[in-house]
């Protein structure tokens, strides 16, 4: 079973991390790979790793779609 609470938490933390970098609170360079690549973050690695065994489930497909959209939106705002 995909734990959506964990998945949402990972992305909430990732989004907050990006905001802190954008506002100068954290000194870290945002690279195209770290923002745009939906496989580079913790959730993306999980989706491509252990969770991929559940890729036949509609909930996996939906999460994957939202995840890609999140990264594309963040990439467009860079």
C-alpha positions in Angstrom: 0.0 0.0 0.0 1.3 3.5 -0.9 1.5 5.6 2.2 0.2 8.9 0.9 0.8 10.7 4.2 4.5 10.0 4.0 4.5 11.0 0.3 2.7 14.3 1.0 5.1 15.0 3.9 8.2 14.4 1.7 6.9 16.9 -0.8 5.8 19.4 1.7 9.3 19.4 3.1 10.9 19.6 -0.3 8.6 22.6 -1.2 9.5 24.3 2.1 13.2 23.7 1.4 12.9 25.3 -2.0 11.2 28.3 -0.5 13.9 28.7 2.1 16.6 28.6 -0.6 14.6 31.1 -2.7 14.4 33.5 0.2 18.1 33.2 1.1 17.5 31.4 4.4 19.5 28.5 3.2 22.6 28.9 1.1 22.3 26.2 -1.5 22.4 26.4 -5.2 19.3 25.3 -7.0 20.3 23.3 -10.0 18.0 22.2 -12.8 18.4 18.6 -11.7 17.5 19.3 -8.1 14.3 21.2 -9.0 13.2 19.9 -12.4 14.0 16.2 -12.2 11.1 14.5 -10.5 13.3 11.5 -9.9 15.9 13.4 -7.9 14.0 14.0 -4.7 13.2 11.5 -2.0 9.7 10.9 -3.2 10.8 10.4 -6.8 13.4 7.9 -5.7 10.8 6.1 -3.7 8.4 6.1 -6.7 11.1 4.7 -8.9 12.3 2.2 -6.3 10.2 0.3 -3.8 6.8 1.9 -4.8 7.4 0.9 -8.5 6.1 -2.6 -7.6 2.7 -1.0 -7.3 2.8 0.9 -10.6 -0.2 -1.0 -11.8 -2.4 0.7 -9.2 -4.4 3.8 -10.2 -3.3 5.6 -7.0 0.3 5.2 -8.0 -0.3 6.6 -11.5 -2.2 9.6 -9.9 0.6 10.2 -7.4 3.2 10.0 -10.2 1.2 12.5 -12.3 0.9 15.0 -9.4 4.5 14.6 -8.6 5.7 15.4 -12.1 3.4 18.4 -12.2 4.8 19.7 -8.9 8.4 19.5 -10.3 7.4 21.0 -13.6 5.7 23.9 -11.8 8.7 24.4 -9.6 11.0 24.3 -12.6 8.9 26.9 -14.5 9.2 29.3 -11.5 13.0 29.0 -11.2 
